[in-house]
Amino acid sequence: MRFEFYSAGRIIFGSGVFSEIGKLSSAFGKKALIIPGKKSFRATNKFELLLYELKNNDVEYILYEGVSTEPDTETVDKAAEIGITNRVDMVIGIGGGSVIDTGKAVSGILTNKGKVSDYMEGIGKGLPISKPSLRYIAVPTTAGTGAEVTKNAVIYSREKNVKRSMRSPYLIPNIALVDPELTVNLSREQTAFSGMDALTQLIEAYVSKKAQPITSALSIYGIELAGKSLIRAYNDGGDIKAREDMILASLLSGLALANAGLGAVHGLSSSLGALSIPHGKVCAILLPIIMKENLPHDIEKFAKIGIAITKKHFNSDKSSAYAGLDYIYNLCKALGIPENLKEYNIQKNLIPEVIKNAGKSNMRANPKSFTEEELENLLEKII
């Protein structure tokens, strides 16, 4: 047996750890480029705490608020230009997966130079990241992507109309500062979509053809956490224990996917995301559909998922596996997840393009090898 495992240089987890941001930043230098999420973050006392802690630790900052829900190449290049002009010592990304991915890409460009498209897979020059990124502190405010501990940044190219990754171990943040308190203001919809993204990542990493002992252990524990706490966080956003469980599940999903990869749900969702559909929503809709297709191809692992997520034991692996699938279907209903994407009026003639742009590495790691015809039939049912 041989495997490798990548992780952030340092993970700091717990309620209230965000208050350590100033001290942690001062160890990296005197000037930070801050990339925050939605402007609503500026209205919170956490934003005031951020500025206070930086000032108290003699760290200057430049604020860049140009990140949308789907960060594109222009956004990353502009942020990097600001960082270069101001000669920053570090990057601090505070937000959801899009913000944290933007910070990763920016920190990589600040030391490797050029444009982000030069380093993105499948487009541009395809250059490798040859130098360590500028020091980066990633602070998640959603419990979904686990981007604070992964080695890729997903960026949208408007020119090519595709989402592609900039990928390297050098992009893994130096510090992942994970504070459950930063997620208590998430809306019910954000809680549902981000939570289902985390759960999808955990399940796909667990059954991935590239799974290994560490990722399997992390994934199955994360599945247990999400199984018992996602609906609680959805129903009561102030339930700090549920919020803690979900952001921990998200963190574990990031560690797992960074080392075991994902599957067909994320292969297709990355392509559908280029059509401006929320990523977590696509994952939630596709998860039970793909699970049903994958289940016969690894009944033993899906049985363990069924036991972990339902907290029950069954008479056979098949019964356990299908109980897990039923749980996911019922969870999606309880979270108000639609059964399809028909509200987006996607033209069916786009299906071949969606399949063509699906993440190839994710599709290869999936338990079942789908034919193009099978994928077309699957997508026709939900589009």
C-alpha positions in Angstrom: 0.0 0.0 0.0 1.2 3.5 -0.9 -0.5 6.8 -0.5 0.1 10.5 0.1 -1.8 13.0 2.2 -1.9 16.8 1.7 -3.2 19.3 4.3 -3.0 22.9 5.3 0.2 23.9 7.1 -1.9 24.6 10.2 -5.5 24.1 11.1 -7.0 26.1 14.0 -10.5 25.1 14.8 -13.0 26.2 17.4 -15.6 28.8 18.5 -13.9 32.2 18.9 -10.6 31.4 17.2 -11.3 34.2 14.7 -10.1 36.6 17.4 -6.5 35.2 16.8 -6.4 36.6 13.3 -4.3 39.6 14.2 -1.6 37.7 16.0 -1.5 35.0 13.3 -1.2 37.7 10.6 1.6 39.6 12.3 3.8 36.5 12.1 3.6 36.7 8.3 4.4 40.4 7.9 3.1 43.9 8.1 0.7 44.3 5.2 -2.3 42.1 4.2 -4.5 41.9 1.1 -7.9 41.0 2.6 -10.5 39.3 0.3 -13.8 39.2 2.1 -17.1 37.6 1.0 -20.4 39.4 0.6 -20.7 43.0 1.8 -23.0 41.8 4.5 -19.8 40.6 6.3 -18.8 44.3 6.7 -21.9 45.0 8.7 -21.1 42.3 11.3 -19.1 42.7 14.5 -16.7 40.1 13.1 -15.5 42.6 10.5 -15.0 45.1 13.3 -13.1 42.5 15.2 -10.9 41.8 12.2 -9.9 45.4 11.8 -9.3 45.8 15.5 -7.1 42.7 15.7 -5.0 43.7 12.7 -4.5 47.3 14.0 -3.7 46.0 17.4 -1.0 43.8 15.9 0.4 46.5 13.6 -0.8 44.9 10.4 -1.9 47.3 7.6 -4.5 46.0 5.1 -5.9 46.6 1.7 -9.5 45.5 1.1 -10.6 44.0 -2.2 -14.3 43.3 -2.4 -14.6 42.4 -6.1 -15.4 38.6 -5.7 -18.8 37.4 -6.9 -20.4 34.0 -6.3 -18.5 32.7 -9.3 -15.0 34.2 -9.3 -13.6 34.7 -12.8 -10.2 35.2 -14.3 -10.6 39.0 -14.5 -11.4 39.2 -10.7 -8.3 37.2 -9.8 -6.0 39.1 -12.0 -7.3 42.5 -10.7 -6.9 41.4 -7.1 -3.3 40.1 -7.8 -2.5 43.4 -9.5 -3.6 45.3 -6.3 -1.5 42.9 -4.2 1.6 43.5 -6.4 1.1 47.3 -6.4 0.8 47.5 -2.7 3.6 45.0 -2.0 1.6 42.9 0.4 3.1 40.3 2.6 0.1 38.0 2.9 -3.4 37.3 1.6 -6.4 36.8 4.0 -9.5 35.2 2.4 -12.7 35.4 4.5 -15.8 33.9 3.0 -17.3 30.9 1.1 -15.5 28.6 -1.3 -15.4 31.2 -4.1 -13.6 33.8 -1.9 -11.2 31.2 -0.5 -10.4 29.9 -4.0 -9.9 33.4 -5.2 -7.4 34.0 -2.4 -5.5 30.8 -3.3 -5.2 31.8 -6.9 -4.1 35.4 -6.0 -1.5 34.1 -3.5 -0.1 31.8 -6.2 0.1 34.5 -8.8 1.8 37.0 -6.4 4.9 34.8 -6.3 4.7 33.0 -9.7 3.7 36.1 -11.7 1.6 36.2 -14.9 -2.1 35.8 -15.3 -4.3 33.2 -13.6 -5.3 31.7 -17.0 -1.6 30.8 -17.5 -1.9 28.2 -14.7 -5.5 26.9 -15.2 -6.0 23.3 -16.4 -7.3 22.9 -20.0 -7.0 26.5 -21.0 -4.2 29.1 -21.4 -0.5 28.0 -21.2 -1.0 25.2 -18.6 2.1 26.4 -16.6 2.9 24.6 -13.4 3.0 26.5 -10.1 6.7 26.3 -9.5 7.1 28.6 -6.4 5.4 28.5 -3.0 2.5 30.9 -2.9 2.5 34.1 -0.8 1.5 33.3 2.7 -2.3 32.8 2.9 -4.8 32.6 5.8 -8.1 31.1 4.8 -11.2 31.7 7.0 -14.4 29.9 5.9 -17.8 31.5 6.6 -19.8 28.7 5.1 -19.9 25.0 5.9 -19.7 23.5 2.5 -16.6 23.5 0.3 -13.7 22.7 2.6 -11.7 24.9 0.3 -9.5 26.1 3.3 -7.6 22.8 3.1 -7.6 21.9 -0.6 -4.9 22.4 -3.3 -7.0 23.7 -6.1 -8.8 27.0 -6.9 -11.8 26.8 -9.2 -12.1 29.8 -11.5 -14.5 30.7 -14.3 -13.2 31.8 -17.7 -15.7 34.0 -19.4 -13.7 33.8 -22.6 -13.9 30.0 -22.7 -17.3 29.8 -20.8 -15.9 27.0 -18.5 -14.8 26.6 -14.9 -11.3 25.2 -14.5 -8.9 24.6 -11.7 -5.6 26.1 -10.9 -4.0 23.2 -8.9 -0.8 22.7 -6.9 0.2 21.7 -3.4 1.7 25.2 -3.2 -1.9 26.6 -3.2 -2.9 24.9 0.1 -3.3 27.7 2.7 -0.7 28.2 5.3 -3.4 28.5 8.0 -7.0 27.4 7.9 -8.8 29.4 10.7 -12.1 27.6 11.2 -14.6 29.2 13.5 -18.2 27.9 13.7 -19.4 31.2 15.0 -18.8 32.7 11.5 -21.6 30.5 10.1 -24.5 31.4 12.4 -25.8 34.1 10.1 -26.1 31.8 7.1 -29.6 31.7 5.6 -31.6 28.5 5.6 -31.0 28.2 1.8 -27.2 28.8 2.2 -27.1 26.3 5.0 -28.9 23.7 2.9 -26.9 24.2 -0.3 -23.5 24.4 1.4 -24.3 21.5 3.7 -25.3 19.3 0.9 -22.1 20.2 -0.9 -20.1 19.1 2.1 -22.1 15.9 2.4 -21.7 15.1 -1.3 -17.9 15.6 -1.1 -17.7 13.3 1.9 -19.7 10.6 0.2 -17.9 10.9 -3.2 -14.4 10.9 -1.5 -15.4 7.8 0.5 -16.4 5.8 -2.5 -13.8 7.2 -4.8 -11.5 4.8 -6.7 -8.6 6.9 -5.3 -9.8 6.6 -1.6 -7.1 5.6 0.9 -7.2 4.8 4.7 -6.9 8.4 6.0 -9.5 9.8 3.6 -11.9 6.9 4.3 -11.7 7.5 8.1 -12.2 11.3 7.7 -15.1 10.8 5.3 -17.1 8.4 7.3 -16.8 10.5 10.4 -17.8 13.6 8.5 -20.8 11.7 7.0 -21.9 10.9 10.6 -21.6 14.6 11.6 -23.6 15.9 8.6 -26.2 13.2 8.9 -27.1 14.2 12.5 -26.6 18.0 12.3 -27.4 19.4 8.8 -31.2 19.4 9.4 -30.6 20.9 12.9 -28.5 23.7 11.5 -31.1 24.3 8.8 -34.0 24.5 11.4 -32.1 26.5 13.9 -29.3 28.6 12.7 -28.3 29.5 16.2 -27.6 25.9 17.2 -23.9 26.4 17.7 -23.3 22.6 18.2 -24.9 21.9 14.9 -23.0 24.7 13.3 -19.8 23.3 14.7 -20.6 19.8 13.4 -21.3 21.1 10.0 -18.2 23.2 9.6 -16.1 20.3 10.9 -17.8 18.0 8.3 -17.0 20.6 5.7 -13.3 20.7 6.8 -13.1 16.9 6.7 -14.6 16.9 3.3 -11.9 19.2 2.0 -9.2 17.1 3.5 -10.7 14.0 2.0 -11.3 15.4 -1.5 -7.9 16.9 -1.7 -6.4 13.4 -1.4 -9.1 11.0 -2.8 -10.8 13.2 -5.4 -14.5 13.3 -6.0 -17.0 11.6 -8.4 -19.6 12.1 -11.1 -21.7 14.6 -9.1 -18.9 17.1 -9.0 -17.8 16.2 -12.5 -21.1 17.3 -13.8 -21.8 20.1 -11.3 -18.5 21.8 -12.3 -19.8 21.9 -15.9 -23.4 22.9 -15.0 -22.0 25.7 -12.7 -20.8 27.5 -15.8 -24.5 28.0 -16.6 -24.8 30.2 -13.4 -26.5 27.5 -11.3 -25.5 27.5 -7.6 -23.0 24.7 -7.0 -24.5 23.4 -3.8 -27.9 23.2 -5.4 -26.6 21.2 -8.3 -24.8 18.8 -6.0 -27.9 18.3 -3.9 -30.1 17.5 -6.9 -27.5 15.1 -8.4 -26.4 13.3 -5.3 -29.3 10.8 -4.8 -29.5 10.2 -8.6 -25.7 9.4 -8.9 -25.8 7.5 -5.6 -28.5 5.2 -7.0 -26.3 4.5 -10.1 -23.1 4.0 -8.1 -24.6 1.9 -5.3 -24.4 -1.6 -7.0 -20.7 -0.9 -7.9 -19.5 -0.7 -4.2 -22.3 -2.1 -2.1 -20.0 -2.6 1.0 -19.0 1.1 1.2 -22.5 2.3 0.5 -23.7 0.0 3.3 -21.3 1.7 5.7 -22.6 5.1 4.6 -26.1 3.9 5.3 -25.2 2.8 8.8 -23.2 6.1 9.5 -25.9 8.4 8.3 -28.9 6.7 9.7 -27.3 5.5 13.0 -29.1 2.1 12.5 -28.1 -1.4 11.7 -29.7 -3.6 9.1 -29.9 -7.2 8.1 -27.7 -7.0 5.0 -25.3 -4.7 3.2 -28.0 -4.1 0.5 -30.5 -3.0 3.1 -28.0 -0.7 4.7 -27.0 0.8 1.4 -30.5 1.5 0.3 -31.4 2.9 3.7 -28.6 5.5 3.2 -30.0 6.3 -0.2 -33.5 6.8 1.2 -32.1 9.0 3.9 -30.5 11.3 1.3 -33.8 11.5 -0.6 -35.7 12.4 2.5 -33.0 14.9 3.7 -33.3 16.7 0.3 -37.0 17.0 0.7 -36.7 18.3 4.3 -34.2 20.9 3.1 -36.5 22.1 0.3 -34.1 20.9 -2.5 -35.9 20.8 -5.8 -35.9 17.5 -7.8 -34.6 19.0 -11.0 -33.1 22.1 -12.7 -36.1 22.9 -14.9 -36.5 26.4 -13.3 -33.3 27.4 -15.1 -34.7 26.6 -18.6 -31.5 25.0 -19.8 -31.7 24.1 -23.5 -31.3 20.4 -24.0 -29.0 21.0 -26.9 -26.4 22.1 -24.3 -26.2 18.6 -22.8 -23.4 17.4 -25.1 -21.4 20.5 -24.1 -22.1 19.9 -20.4 -20.8 16.3 -20.7 -17.8 17.4 -22.7 -16.8 19.9 -20.0 -17.4 17.6 -17.1 -14.4 17.2 -14.8 -12.5 14.3 -16.2 -10.6 13.4 -13.1 -13.8 13.3 -11.1 -15.5 11.1 -13.6 -12.6 8.6 -13.6 -12.7 8.3 -9.8 -16.4 7.6 -9.8 -17.4 3.9 -8.8 -19.4 3.5 -12.0 -18.0 4.3 -15.5 -20.8 6.2 -17.3 -21.2 6.1 -21.0 -22.0 9.4 -22.8 -25.5 8.0 -23.6 -26.1 7.2 -19.9 -25.1 10.8 -18.9 -27.3 12.2 -21.6 -30.3 10.2 -20.4 -29.6 11.3 -16.8 -29.3 15.0 -17.6 -32.4 14.9 -19.8 -34.4 13.9 -16.8 -33.4 16.9 -14.6 -32.9 19.7 -17.2 
